[in-house]
Amino acid sequence: MSSLVNIASGWYNYLNTTSYTRKLMRYRLNICDTCPSKVQLNKLGQIVIKAINEEGNLYKCKECGCPLAAKTASLNEKCPLEKWSIAGTESYY
């Protein structure tokens, strides 16, 4: 259940982005871009993301099923493959 709360928080952060959140998302998405577990959302998921933000990320993590737009914006989420961790613990800080 906590993952669901984290993803909801990620959607909130995604919609109400700050410079910190943008930097965090860019850092995490750059890592996700090289991962084979990054897969495109299904058509319904793409429609939902485009309705929220036309420039939104249209991919999800194959490992956990989370949309990357929300997952990478959540401060309390981490990569299931341990490629990035909870905000504040990554090496770029």
Sequence and secondary structure as in RCSB ss.txt:
>XXXX:A:sequence
MSSLVNIASGWYNYLNTTSYTRKLMRYRLNICDTCPSKVQLNKLGQIVIKAINEEGNLYKCKECGCPLAAKTASL
NEKCPLEKWSIAGTESYY
>XXXX:A:secstr
 HHHHHHHHHHHHHHT  HHHHHHHHHHHHHHTT TTEEE  HHHHHHHHHH TT   EEETTT  BHHHHHH T
T   TTSSS STT STT 
